[in-house]
Each structure stands twice: as C-alpha cells, then as structure tokens.
C-alpha cells in the first residue's frame, strides 16, 4: 500500500465536511493557502459540527460562507438560515419558529468562541457592500498568511431561482428582509 501523494489546486469534500478537510490539508501542508467555500445548507446544517470545532480550535484557515437563506442547489428547501415567514419547498406556508425554529446566525454564534481572529458578514447587494466584502476577504486571507488563525467571512447573497423572483427583485427583497435578520458588519477582530 503506501502513501498516495498528489498535486492539486482544488479538493471537493463531502457536503458539510469542508472545514474538516481544510483542517487536514492545512495541518499536513501548513505552508499552503487553504480556504473553504460553503453554502448555508452545507455549513449551518450538516456541517455545523465541523465549522464549530474548526473555529473553536482556531485552525489557520479561511472559511467563506455564502448565505442565500435557502438550499439553492437542490430545489429550494428550507435551510437553517431561512427567514421567518420565508417560503421554501419544505415550508410552503413559510418558516414558523414554533415548527422549525429560528434562522441560525453563524457570525453571532462563532463570535462567541475564543479562538477565531476575524468574523464578518458582508452583503453582495450593492457596489459599496461588494467592496466591503472584498476588504473582508482580503483581511481573512491576510490573517491566514500571517498565521493568525481562523477567519470566517459570511457573504449574504440572493437566489432568484428559488426565491421565485427576478434578480432585480431579489436585491430589493434582500435589503428589506434578509439584511434585517442578518445585519452586516465585523463581529470579531483580533489584532
């Protein structure tokens, strides 16, 4: 048998397991730049344990979390981040807190941990917010390059297909609804 080595720029992990895979890669090759990229159904549902423990250990990786408040790639099912009242294929009358609980706010949850060095939520709805998102991503990447530890950047996105609206309408809906539940900003920043 023996050890299998390969040279690659991308590793695709099982649903929810990106932080665990990123941790393994970074620990085996600490000189490598490693980031994970997950949606809300991935990270905040099946991957909740992995993201919590990677953040709690302060792994020197950058986690990028795209939150569109719905399972966008599998048919529009309710995600852990679906808003109260928001309709989904699995909540056709809208999310009800007494039935499905409340939307999970990952920045707020992870910012309670001691180890993370940077946690931010940014919008992708306006040019100004996109510039803020670029700055946050740069900060998260720089933290890793300087071996500071775990950075988490949540990007608030739309989903025209599964929200059942035009792209233009989703931006307005996002500003009037999503960003009220998920306020933008830096939740934690250690120097």
KAWO-V736122 format. One record per residue. N is the residue number from 1. SS is DSSP state (helix for helix, strand for strand, loop for the rest). PHI is phi in degrees with one decimal (999 if undefined). BURIAL is + if it has 24 or more other ideal C-beta (glycine too) atoms within 12 Angstrom, else -. Layout:
BEGIN
n=[N/N]
ss=[SS/SS]
phi=[PHI/PHI]
burial=[BURIAL/BURIAL]
END
This chain:
BEGIN
n=[1/2/3/4/5/6/7/8/9/10/11/12/13/14/15/16/17/18/19/20/21/22/23/24/25/26/27/28/29/30/31/32/33/34/35/36/37/38/39/40/41/42/43/44/45/46/47/48/49/50/51/52/53/54/55/56/57/58/59/60/61/62/63/64/65/66/67/68/69/70/71/72/73/74/75/76/77/78/79/80/81/82/83/84/85/86/87/88/89/90/91/92/93/94/95/96/97/98/99/100/101/102/103/104/105/106/107/108/109/110/111/112/113/114/115/116/117/118/119/120/121/122/123/124/125/126/127/128/129/130/131/132/133/134/135/136/137/138/139/140/141/142/143/144/145/146/147/148/149/150/151/152/153/154/155/156/157/158/159/160/161/162/163/164/165/166/167/168/169/170/171/172/173/174/175/176/177/178/179/180/181/182/183/184/185/186/187/188/189/190/191]
ss=[loop/loop/loop/loop/loop/loop/loop/loop/loop/loop/loop/loop/loop/loop/loop/loop/loop/helix/helix/helix/helix/helix/helix/helix/helix/helix/helix/helix/loop/loop/loop/loop/loop/loop/strand/strand/strand/strand/strand/helix/helix/helix/helix/helix/helix/helix/loop/helix/helix/helix/helix/helix/helix/helix/helix/helix/helix/loop/loop/loop/loop/strand/strand/strand/strand/strand/strand/loop/loop/loop/strand/loop/loop/loop/loop/loop/strand/loop/loop/loop/loop/loop/loop/strand/loop/loop/loop/strand/loop/loop/strand/loop/loop/loop/strand/loop/helix/helix/helix/helix/loop/loop/loop/loop/loop/helix/helix/helix/helix/helix/loop/loop/loop/loop/loop/loop/loop/strand/strand/strand/strand/strand/strand/loop/loop/loop/helix/helix/helix/helix/helix/helix/helix/helix/helix/helix/helix/helix/helix/helix/helix/helix/helix/helix/helix/loop/loop/loop/loop/loop/strand/strand/strand/strand/strand/strand/loop/loop/loop/helix/helix/helix/helix/loop/loop/loop/helix/helix/helix/helix/helix/helix/helix/helix/helix/helix/helix/helix/helix/helix/helix/loop/loop/loop/strand/strand/strand/strand/strand/loop/loop]
phi=[999/114.2/-92.8/-99.8/-108.7/-147.1/-108.5/-146.9/-99.1/-143.5/-127.1/-99.7/-105.7/-63.7/-54.0/89.8/-100.1/-56.1/-62.8/-68.3/-66.0/-60.4/-60.9/-60.9/-64.0/-64.8/-70.6/-78.6/-137.1/-62.0/-79.9/-82.5/-86.9/-128.8/-135.7/-112.4/-137.7/-137.9/-88.8/-69.9/-66.7/-75.4/-73.5/-90.2/-113.2/-63.8/-98.7/-58.1/-62.4/-63.6/-69.1/-61.2/-75.1/-62.5/-66.0/-66.1/-82.2/70.4/-54.4/-83.3/-131.0/-115.3/-106.9/-106.8/-120.1/-96.8/-110.9/-113.0/64.1/-163.7/-76.0/-77.4/-95.6/-123.1/117.7/84.4/-72.5/-65.7/-105.5/-60.5/-102.0/-58.3/-73.0/-60.1/85.9/-69.9/-84.6/-149.6/-62.3/-100.7/-146.8/-66.0/-99.3/93.1/-66.1/-119.0/-60.5/-72.5/-103.9/-116.2/81.0/-101.3/-59.6/-82.5/-105.6/-65.8/-62.0/-65.4/-66.7/-68.2/-70.0/-78.9/-79.6/-73.6/-76.2/-56.8/-100.8/-151.9/-137.9/-143.3/-121.3/-128.1/-97.3/-118.3/-102.7/-138.1/-57.0/-63.9/-68.2/-65.2/-62.9/-63.0/-62.8/-61.7/-64.1/-64.6/-61.7/-59.0/-62.8/-62.2/-67.6/-63.6/-56.6/-66.8/-61.0/-93.0/56.5/-83.4/126.8/-75.0/-123.3/-133.2/-122.1/-95.5/-112.9/-79.9/-125.7/-104.2/-149.3/-53.2/-61.0/-87.7/-83.3/68.7/-137.7/-69.2/-57.9/-62.9/-66.5/-64.4/-63.9/-62.7/-63.9/-60.3/-67.3/-83.5/-126.7/-57.5/-73.9/-80.6/-79.4/-118.3/-65.8/-80.0/147.0/-94.0/-96.1/-157.6/-152.0/-100.9/-101.1]
burial=[-/-/-/-/-/-/-/-/-/-/+/-/+/-/-/+/+/+/+/+/+/+/+/-/+/+/-/-/-/-/-/-/-/+/+/+/+/+/+/+/+/+/+/+/+/+/+/+/-/+/+/+/-/+/+/-/-/+/+/+/+/+/+/+/+/+/+/+/+/+/+/+/-/-/-/+/+/+/+/+/+/+/+/+/-/+/+/+/-/-/+/-/-/-/+/-/-/-/-/+/-/-/+/+/+/+/+/+/+/+/+/-/+/-/+/+/+/+/+/+/+/+/+/+/+/-/-/-/+/-/-/+/+/-/-/+/+/-/+/+/+/-/+/+/-/-/-/+/+/+/+/+/+/+/+/+/+/+/+/-/-/+/+/-/-/-/-/-/-/+/+/-/+/+/-/-/+/+/+/-/+/+/-/+/-/+/+/+/+/-/-]
END
